[in-house]
Amino acid sequence: MTEKPEKFDEVLQEKIYEILKKANAPLITSEIAEMLKLERRVVLRRLQRMAIEGKVKGRRVDVANGIWIWWL
């Protein structure tokens, strides 16, 4: 049985938060996605929602390639 979307988002948010908490420097979206073994776009969507909610901070560093960095 698959997890409900709300539960998946909650678990993903916690995992992202733990990764960023342990990081010594800001991480790019693809690094976080690789650690979670998930697609970059899935992680990016959750990170953007977390940023809107004030739970993480992020900044686009390469507009042409859509690269974002994230930190707490």
C-alpha positions in Angstrom: 0.0 0.0 0.0 1.3 3.5 -0.8 1.5 6.3 1.6 -1.1 9.1 1.5 0.2 12.3 -0.1 -0.1 14.2 3.2 1.9 11.6 5.1 4.5 11.5 2.3 4.9 15.3 2.4 5.3 15.2 6.2 8.0 12.5 6.1 9.8 14.2 3.2 9.8 17.5 5.0 11.3 15.9 8.1 14.0 14.2 6.1 14.9 17.4 4.2 15.0 19.3 7.5 17.4 16.8 9.0 19.7 16.9 5.9 19.9 20.7 6.0 20.4 20.7 9.8 23.4 18.4 9.4 24.9 20.2 6.4 27.9 22.5 7.0 27.0 24.7 4.0 24.0 25.4 1.8 23.0 22.5 -0.5 21.7 22.5 -4.0 18.4 20.8 -4.8 20.0 18.0 -6.7 22.3 17.1 -3.8 19.3 16.8 -1.5 17.4 14.8 -4.0 20.3 12.4 -4.5 20.5 11.9 -0.7 16.8 11.1 -0.6 16.9 9.0 -3.8 14.0 11.0 -5.2 13.5 13.1 -8.4 14.8 16.6 -8.2 11.5 18.2 -9.1 9.7 16.4 -6.2 12.3 17.7 -3.8 12.2 21.2 -5.3 8.4 21.5 -4.9 8.6 20.5 -1.3 11.5 22.8 -0.6 9.7 25.7 -2.2 6.6 25.1 0.0 8.8 24.9 3.0 10.4 28.2 2.1 6.9 29.8 1.7 6.1 28.5 5.2 9.4 29.9 6.6 10.9 26.6 7.5 13.9 26.8 5.1 15.6 29.5 3.2 16.5 29.3 -0.5 18.0 31.3 -3.3 18.3 30.8 -7.0 22.0 30.9 -7.9 21.8 30.0 -11.6 18.7 31.4 -13.3 19.6 29.8 -16.7 19.8 26.3 -15.3 17.3 26.7 -12.4 19.8 25.9 -9.7 18.7 26.7 -6.1 20.7 26.5 -2.9 18.9 25.8 0.4 19.8 26.3 4.1 18.1 26.7 7.5 
